[in-house]
């Protein structure tokens, strides 16, 4: 993914902080804008997709970086 996409690094933070930080950052984005979030919280594999489904956002990419997972999300 491109380096010009904003990244929220929530590594080391546990539920619900990764999703709360993501929600706050997405509040200022235009529809269709992309954002990435990196998290090491295993529950984020459930929480981030659930948040996106409930809020109308779309996960366009999910990759592993060692112990972290990086989600790229399109604002819906």
VEXBA-513261 format. One line per 4 residues: for each residue x, y, z of C-alpha. Coordinates in Angstrom, 2 decimals. Last residue first. Layout:
BEGIN
X,Y,Z  ...
This chain:
BEGIN
-18.10,4.52,3.47  -14.48,5.35,4.35  -12.16,2.82,2.72  -10.07,0.77,5.13
-6.57,-0.62,4.94  -6.01,-3.02,7.82  -2.56,-3.84,9.15  -2.13,-6.80,11.48
0.81,-6.93,13.86  2.80,-9.84,15.28  5.01,-9.99,12.18  3.47,-7.67,9.65
0.25,-9.40,8.61  -1.97,-7.98,5.90  -5.59,-6.90,5.52  -6.70,-4.96,2.46
-9.81,-3.20,1.16  -11.78,-3.24,4.40  -14.99,-1.36,3.64  -16.81,1.22,5.77
-20.56,1.23,6.42  -20.38,1.92,10.16  -21.62,-1.50,11.32  -19.56,-3.45,8.79
-16.44,-1.39,9.53  -16.80,-1.78,13.29  -17.28,-5.54,12.93  -14.24,-5.83,10.64
-12.15,-3.88,13.19  -13.41,-5.78,16.25  -12.91,-9.38,15.09  -9.29,-9.30,13.92
-8.87,-6.49,16.45  -9.28,-9.12,19.16  -5.70,-10.27,18.54  -4.40,-6.82,19.60
-1.18,-6.12,17.69  -2.68,-3.29,15.66  -1.84,-1.29,12.58  -4.52,0.97,11.05
-4.65,2.25,7.51  -6.83,4.99,6.04  -8.42,5.44,2.63  -10.83,8.16,1.52
-13.98,7.07,-0.35  -16.31,9.27,1.70  -14.32,12.16,3.14  -12.33,11.72,6.33
-12.68,13.67,9.58  -14.61,11.02,11.50  -12.20,8.35,10.29  -9.52,9.35,12.79
-11.93,9.13,15.73  -13.28,5.75,14.62  -9.76,4.36,14.19  -8.69,5.52,17.64
-11.80,3.94,19.17  -11.21,0.74,17.19  -7.61,0.36,18.40  -8.56,1.42,21.96
-11.31,-1.17,22.61  -9.46,-3.48,22.93  -5.75,-3.42,23.68  -2.96,-1.07,22.72
0.52,-2.42,22.00  0.42,-1.43,18.34  -2.28,1.15,17.73  -0.47,2.81,14.84
-2.93,4.90,12.85  -1.60,5.24,9.32  -2.60,7.88,6.77  -2.37,6.73,3.12
0.52,8.55,1.40  2.84,5.58,1.98  1.02,3.55,-0.63  0.00,0.00,0.00
